Amino acid sequence: MEHKFFKVAILLLAFVVGVAFAGISYINREIPRVEVEEIHEAGPETNEPTQGKTLEMVFVLDTTGSMGGLLDGAKQKIWSIVNEVMQKQSKPDVRVGFVAYRDRNDEYVTQIVPISSDLDAVYSKLMDLEAGGGGDTPESVRKALAEGVEKAGWSKSGAAKIIFLVGDAPPQNYSGEPDVLATTTVAVRRNIVVNTIQCGDDHETRSIWQQVARAGQGKYFAIAQNGGVEEINTPFDSRIAELGQKLGGTFIAYGAPTRRADLSMAAAETESKMANAASNTARADRALNKAVNKDAYNGDLIQDMERGRIKLDEVKAEDLPDDLQRVSPAERQRQVDARIAERKKIRQEILELSKQREAFLRAEGTRSGRSGGFDSAVRAALADQLARRGIE
């Protein structure tokens, strides 16, 4: 009897194994393998240290003629997107870069702005971008995405690393350039999440953008061709923007004379560019960033003293601005302390007005009922992907 049961068990096992192998053979026959080109694994990641929670975010942006609305929307909303992350409970640092792309025979194929915590420098480059070129449908998406992964300057730290591929046209199929899915595979191996945002309704773009988002462990979004960004002006924008400029006036460059001159010139040029070229809403959002960002300015004595990186009496007199060199150490300390107090007062007013501004924006947004633009897509992806990294 036991012998019969044993034979039955053997026959059942053989049947199950046979069915399994037949199923595998059928799947292999019916679903073709996707062949993708390999790209080099080595990349120019930096050794720049990142303390605590950090987001590194790169936008790979189509800047051809059809993308004018999207670019304008990005210029309006990038500060508010960054501010929302920086004001999370964990107070993360944010570093941003971008790759602008068009196509061969245009003014440029790609322009890379490496990842940086100097948000003013990155934003200044973003403001310089204008939509142009294009004309045929496919663009140099392959090269742009590969450079976003390989050449954007990602750190080797445990930062949350996120890419947004934004465009309205599928990739050109130029030889020698890696397939977008191959690039996405490398990104995932490096713990970089790849999201895609499609402007418009091109069917080929939709298919490829969806594949990239799935392979990149990210999200796919479809938005209006013009970017779908709604700019809401508030009664608080002008005053907050004015306070942001005043905050910039408390900047004190220090170091060797040439370094001081370079830093002071760069700061003045940035403030002038913001005042003359940026919208009031963007200026208000930037002002809030200066109030909440502990690394708001590059090479600033006040900021470094507030953060405990240096004390005034540790700075050589010759490394200070001329007006501070000419006074006694006691007077020098008094003037710097006054500048610190002024900055704190301005910062507090910006924070208080920004709370009122945010309440106004929430009410207006609820009233209009509009959603689904570039900024909404980025925020939705970040909310989910940062939470997975413990940035809340």
TORFI-721330 format. One line per 2 residues: number of its first residue (from 1); for each residue x, y, z of C-alpha. Coordinates in Angstrom, 3 decimals, always signed. Layout:
NUM) X/Y/Z; ...
This chain:
1) +0.000/+0.000/+0.000; +2.798/+2.429/+0.941
3) +4.525/+1.530/-2.334; +1.405/+2.552/-4.351
5) +1.136/+5.880/-2.493; +4.807/+6.523/-3.209
7) +4.317/+5.893/-6.954; +1.300/+8.239/-7.065
9) +3.279/+10.985/-5.312; +6.135/+10.631/-7.807
11) +3.714/+10.866/-10.753; +2.054/+14.013/-9.305
13) +5.418/+15.668/-8.730; +6.488/+14.907/-12.305
15) +3.238/+16.371/-13.620; +3.642/+19.627/-11.633
17) +7.276/+20.058/-12.741; +6.291/+19.434/-16.368
19) +3.522/+22.055/-16.239; +5.920/+24.585/-14.700
21) +8.567/+24.094/-17.390; +5.927/+24.309/-20.124
23) +4.648/+27.609/-18.674; +8.128/+29.080/-18.528
25) +8.781/+28.053/-22.123; +5.530/+29.634/-23.237
27) +6.296/+32.922/-21.444; +9.784/+33.061/-22.941
29) +8.336/+32.420/-26.373; +5.454/+34.932/-26.125
31) +7.200/+37.893/-24.377; +10.317/+39.066/-26.221
33) +13.299/+40.294/-24.212; +13.976/+44.010/-24.362
35) +17.469/+44.696/-25.626; +19.037/+47.884/-24.270
37) +22.450/+49.356/-24.780; +24.790/+49.365/-21.805
39) +26.350/+52.577/-20.512; +29.463/+52.981/-18.411
41) +28.950/+52.384/-14.724; +31.560/+54.921/-13.595
43) +30.261/+58.422/-13.034; +31.525/+61.733/-11.672
45) +29.851/+61.467/-8.287; +31.300/+63.958/-5.821
47) +32.638/+63.385/-2.331; +30.862/+66.477/-1.031
49) +29.596/+65.618/+2.456; +25.922/+65.934/+3.247
51) +24.883/+66.175/+6.877; +21.652/+64.633/+8.145
53) +18.688/+64.441/+5.768; +19.400/+65.658/+2.248
55) +17.524/+65.780/-1.042; +19.457/+65.920/-4.308
57) +17.128/+66.724/-7.182; +17.906/+67.042/-10.909
59) +15.480/+68.265/-13.560; +16.133/+67.020/-17.103
61) +14.220/+69.647/-19.080; +13.233/+69.822/-22.728
63) +13.832/+73.476/-23.710; +12.696/+73.363/-27.345
65) +10.228/+75.904/-28.708; +7.086/+74.097/-27.552
67) +8.203/+74.145/-23.890; +7.979/+77.882/-23.200
69) +5.021/+77.585/-20.833; +6.673/+74.822/-18.832
71) +9.898/+76.807/-18.451; +7.998/+79.858/-17.238
73) +6.165/+77.674/-14.740; +9.402/+76.124/-13.461
75) +10.893/+79.588/-12.946; +7.830/+80.598/-10.928
77) +7.522/+77.480/-8.782; +10.977/+76.000/-8.137
79) +11.512/+78.084/-4.969; +8.159/+77.082/-3.483
81) +8.862/+73.412/-4.234; +12.228/+73.630/-2.454
83) +10.706/+75.571/+0.461; +8.079/+72.887/+1.019
85) +10.823/+70.269/+1.387; +13.017/+72.437/+3.631
87) +10.115/+73.143/+5.988; +9.446/+69.474/+6.672
89) +9.845/+68.381/+10.282; +13.273/+66.825/+9.627
91) +14.556/+70.139/+8.100; +16.419/+68.505/+5.203
93) +19.065/+70.194/+3.102; +18.205/+70.543/-0.584
95) +20.645/+70.498/-3.476; +19.408/+71.097/-7.022
97) +20.771/+70.801/-10.559; +19.386/+70.493/-14.058
99) +20.135/+69.370/-17.599; +18.539/+71.452/-20.361
101) +18.258/+69.696/-23.703; +17.210/+70.273/-27.275
103) +18.541/+68.375/-30.312; +21.388/+68.247/-32.764
105) +21.587/+71.302/-35.054; +19.906/+73.471/-32.402
107) +21.787/+76.159/-30.449; +22.870/+73.420/-28.033
109) +22.182/+69.762/-27.444; +22.552/+69.822/-23.649
111) +23.496/+72.295/-20.950; +24.412/+70.905/-17.540
113) +24.109/+72.835/-14.270; +25.585/+70.510/-11.615
115) +23.852/+69.770/-8.327; +24.528/+72.527/-5.803
117) +23.324/+73.887/-2.483; +23.884/+77.381/-3.936
119) +20.271/+77.702/-5.013; +20.710/+81.283/-6.197
121) +23.354/+80.172/-8.689; +21.162/+77.347/-9.983
123) +18.096/+79.591/-10.222; +20.065/+82.259/-12.060
125) +20.968/+79.673/-14.715; +17.335/+78.528/-14.875
127) +16.214/+82.112/-15.448; +18.589/+82.344/-18.416
129) +16.879/+79.431/-20.188; +14.562/+80.291/-23.052
131) +12.526/+77.927/-25.226; +13.762/+77.633/-28.804
133) +14.799/+75.262/-31.553; +13.159/+71.925/-32.146
135) +10.716/+71.664/-35.006; +10.746/+67.911/-35.503
137) +9.216/+65.683/-32.862; +12.030/+63.551/-31.366
139) +14.652/+65.289/-29.189; +17.989/+64.322/-27.604
141) +16.379/+62.680/-24.593; +18.889/+59.808/-24.543
143) +21.900/+62.091/-24.158; +20.160/+64.367/-21.669
145) +19.008/+61.595/-19.335; +22.421/+59.896/-19.484
147) +24.108/+63.185/-18.537; +21.598/+63.681/-15.740
149) +22.715/+60.352/-14.285; +26.405/+60.487/-15.198
151) +27.439/+64.145/-15.078; +25.160/+65.995/-12.668
153) +27.557/+65.606/-9.737; +25.606/+63.339/-7.390
155) +27.222/+62.914/-3.978; +28.277/+59.543/-2.637
157) +26.325/+60.154/+0.548; +23.023/+58.593/+1.556
159) +21.009/+61.514/+0.208; +17.605/+60.972/-1.376
161) +18.404/+61.240/-5.107; +15.577/+62.052/-7.496
163) +15.383/+62.903/-11.212; +12.462/+64.499/-13.048
165) +12.523/+63.959/-16.815; +10.249/+66.655/-18.272
167) +9.378/+66.918/-21.953; +6.822/+66.521/-24.707
169) +8.698/+64.481/-27.335; +10.215/+60.978/-27.544
171) +13.960/+60.296/-27.811; +15.973/+60.492/-31.000
173) +17.530/+57.147/-31.924; +21.086/+58.336/-32.488
175) +23.754/+55.637/-32.647; +26.275/+55.599/-29.840
177) +23.832/+57.022/-27.298; +22.438/+54.765/-24.557
179) +18.798/+53.763/-24.569; +16.784/+55.577/-21.911
181) +15.914/+52.291/-20.183; +19.596/+51.373/-19.944
183) +20.292/+54.742/-18.345; +17.361/+54.265/-15.989
185) +18.729/+50.867/-14.932; +22.042/+52.488/-13.994
187) +20.201/+55.220/-12.092; +18.323/+52.678/-9.988
189) +21.574/+50.833/-9.223; +22.856/+54.116/-7.841
191) +19.711/+54.646/-5.749; +18.441/+57.419/-8.015
193) +14.667/+57.488/-8.535; +13.552/+58.554/-12.018
195) +10.174/+60.285/-12.446; +8.718/+61.435/-15.755
197) +6.453/+64.392/-16.500; +4.898/+64.511/-19.973
199) +3.704/+67.822/-21.363; +0.992/+67.419/-23.995
201) -0.494/+64.191/-25.322; +1.964/+62.631/-27.793
203) +1.276/+58.867/-27.698; +4.859/+57.752/-28.311
205) +6.139/+60.028/-25.559; +3.526/+58.690/-23.165
207) +4.581/+55.082/-23.782; +8.289/+55.767/-23.282
209) +7.793/+58.100/-20.291; +5.649/+55.440/-18.590
211) +8.279/+52.749/-19.193; +11.022/+54.965/-17.787
213) +9.005/+55.808/-14.667; +8.256/+52.132/-14.023
215) +11.878/+51.101/-14.552; +13.080/+54.061/-12.473
217) +10.860/+53.174/-9.494; +9.285/+56.597/-9.903
219) +6.001/+58.125/-11.006; +4.629/+59.181/-14.387
221) +2.587/+62.365/-14.740; +0.731/+63.846/-17.707
223) +0.206/+67.610/-17.607; -0.948/+70.307/-20.009
225) +1.366/+71.316/-22.854; +1.879/+74.736/-21.248
227) +2.943/+73.209/-17.921; -0.401/+73.759/-16.205
229) +1.127/+76.121/-13.629; -1.260/+78.609/-12.056
231) +0.357/+81.762/-10.681; -1.706/+83.278/-7.877
233) -0.748/+86.794/-6.814; -1.307/+87.679/-3.177
235) -1.466/+90.929/-1.204; +1.728/+89.857/+0.599
237) +4.045/+89.209/-2.354; +5.492/+92.686/-2.765
239) +6.311/+93.193/+0.907; +7.881/+89.740/+1.270
241) +9.930/+90.312/-1.892; +11.090/+93.678/-0.522
243) +12.097/+92.032/+2.760; +14.035/+89.402/+0.828
245) +16.066/+92.145/-0.817; +16.686/+93.748/+2.580
247) +17.824/+90.397/+3.910; +20.323/+90.227/+1.054
249) +21.601/+93.636/+2.151; +22.856/+92.121/+5.411
251) +25.314/+89.910/+3.496; +28.990/+90.315/+4.509
253) +31.604/+88.635/+2.323; +34.841/+87.692/+4.042
255) +38.150/+86.123/+3.078; +40.979/+87.181/+0.785
257) +40.353/+90.478/-1.091; +39.739/+88.823/-4.470
259) +37.343/+86.307/-2.921; +35.448/+89.078/-1.118
261) +35.162/+91.042/-4.330; +33.901/+88.033/-6.285
263) +31.354/+87.081/-3.625; +30.072/+90.634/-3.224
265) +29.723/+91.085/-6.976; +27.897/+87.765/-7.388
267) +25.501/+88.611/-4.536; +24.761/+92.064/-5.961
269) +24.185/+90.676/-9.457; +21.808/+88.025/-8.125
271) +19.764/+90.562/-6.149; +19.574/+92.837/-9.200
273) +18.563/+89.971/-11.487; +15.829/+88.858/-9.113
275) +14.478/+92.396/-8.739; +14.402/+93.039/-12.483
277) +13.573/+89.661/-14.048; +11.714/+87.440/-11.561
279) +7.989/+87.630/-10.862; +6.787/+88.902/-7.483
281) +5.590/+85.408/-6.573; +9.018/+83.906/-7.286
283) +10.726/+86.699/-5.354; +8.439/+86.118/-2.381
285) +9.173/+82.390/-2.450; +12.906/+83.098/-2.673
287) +12.663/+85.453/+0.313; +11.045/+82.680/+2.346
289) +13.839/+80.343/+1.283; +16.403/+82.844/+2.585
291) +14.554/+82.862/+5.899; +14.397/+79.064/+6.344
293) +17.563/+77.936/+4.560; +20.536/+77.663/+6.918
295) +22.873/+77.821/+3.906; +21.064/+80.642/+2.136
297) +24.152/+82.602/+1.127; +27.557/+81.606/-0.211
299) +30.617/+82.943/+1.706; +28.585/+85.023/+4.182
301) +30.185/+85.965/+7.521; +26.833/+86.489/+9.277
303) +25.564/+83.069/+8.253; +28.757/+81.306/+9.320
305) +28.687/+83.066/+12.700; +25.019/+82.182/+13.240
307) +25.776/+78.542/+12.466; +28.719/+78.499/+14.880
309) +31.251/+77.829/+12.158; +33.391/+80.805/+13.109
311) +33.697/+83.635/+15.643; +34.434/+87.216/+14.644
313) +37.659/+87.365/+16.640; +38.920/+84.340/+14.690
315) +38.745/+86.232/+11.387; +41.836/+88.193/+10.393
317) +41.195/+91.910/+10.069; +42.514/+91.891/+6.495
319) +39.894/+89.268/+5.573; +37.033/+91.615/+6.519
321) +35.402/+94.357/+4.419; +37.243/+97.685/+4.457
323) +34.686/+99.423/+6.698; +35.153/+96.767/+9.397
325) +38.936/+96.832/+9.080; +39.020/+100.536/+9.961
327) +37.278/+100.238/+13.349; +38.374/+98.822/+16.695
329) +37.646/+95.173/+17.563; +34.943/+96.262/+20.015
331) +33.220/+98.481/+17.444; +33.589/+95.759/+14.834
333) +31.773/+93.308/+17.129; +29.055/+95.870/+17.802
335) +28.419/+96.462/+14.092; +28.341/+92.761/+13.272
337) +26.000/+92.043/+16.203; +23.704/+94.790/+14.906
339) +23.719/+93.165/+11.463; +22.831/+89.801/+13.011
341) +19.945/+91.360/+14.974; +18.687/+93.099/+11.820
343) +18.744/+89.811/+9.911; +16.794/+88.016/+12.626
345) +14.149/+90.759/+12.628; +13.749/+90.672/+8.845
347) +13.655/+86.886/+8.846; +10.911/+86.836/+11.474
349) +8.752/+89.271/+9.497; +9.190/+87.166/+6.354
351) +8.074/+84.045/+8.232; +5.008/+85.753/+9.713
353) +3.890/+87.243/+6.392; +4.571/+83.957/+4.583
355) +2.141/+82.159/+6.904; -0.573/+84.639/+5.927
357) +0.397/+84.295/+2.285; +0.172/+80.498/+2.469
359) -3.307/+80.682/+3.990; -4.373/+83.015/+1.154
361) -2.916/+80.646/-1.474; -4.683/+77.631/+0.047
363) -7.992/+79.461/-0.006; -7.532/+80.621/-3.604
365) -6.396/+77.165/-4.717; -9.452/+75.550/-3.147
367) -11.713/+78.142/-4.748; -10.294/+77.657/-8.243
369) -10.272/+73.865/-7.967; -7.352/+73.655/-10.392
371) -4.576/+71.109/-10.077; -2.359/+68.919/-12.184
373) +0.423/+71.321/-13.192; +4.199/+70.918/-13.143
375) +4.537/+71.936/-9.504; +1.715/+69.636/-8.393
377) +3.395/+66.677/-10.120; +6.770/+67.365/-8.519
379) +5.219/+67.795/-5.082; +3.221/+64.575/-5.371
381) +6.309/+62.564/-6.316; +8.458/+64.125/-3.588
383) +5.846/+63.546/-0.877; +5.894/+59.811/-1.532
385) +9.568/+59.319/-2.340; +10.950/+61.425/+0.516
387) +8.689/+59.664/+3.008; +10.240/+56.364/+1.899
389) +13.620/+57.820/+2.838; +12.434/+59.021/+6.233
391) +12.283/+62.691/+5.213; +8.997/+63.894/+6.650
